[in-house]
Amino acid sequence: MQIGELAERTGTSRRLLRYYEEQGLIFSERCANGYRTYDESSVDRVLQIRGLLDAGLPTRIIKQILPCLSKPRTIHFADATPEMLATLEHELTSMTRRIQCLTRNRDAIAEYLAAVRVGA
């Protein structure tokens, strides 16, 4: 598939896809006309990258763990270094804090909406 289709299927801009490629996060083949083509697995890969970015992981960490990813939400580390494990522990703690904050904010908004709807 070409970059436009990948962008559409993943909700990711073409510019961002080119950035992912520059960073070595995704790969493409070049056609004779210079167009990039991506295989079907690129869709899952981009969605996985976006999920990791949304979770707060920086691209440098994502690049390190991507070779260990076999499919979405499955991570296999055969030879994880102590530094990598410490970094992932830190990221996990950070994500947990963000999730707790988001949960509190979601609950507060839900309570507000419920109160407004009762009063309306």
Secondary structure, DSSP 8 states (H G I E B T S, - for coil): -BHHHHHHHHT--HHHHHHHHHTTSS--EE-TTS-EE--THHHHHHHHHHHHHHTT--HHHHHHHGGGEEETTEE--SS--HHHHHHHHHHHHHHHHHHHHHHHHHHHHHHHHHHHHHH-
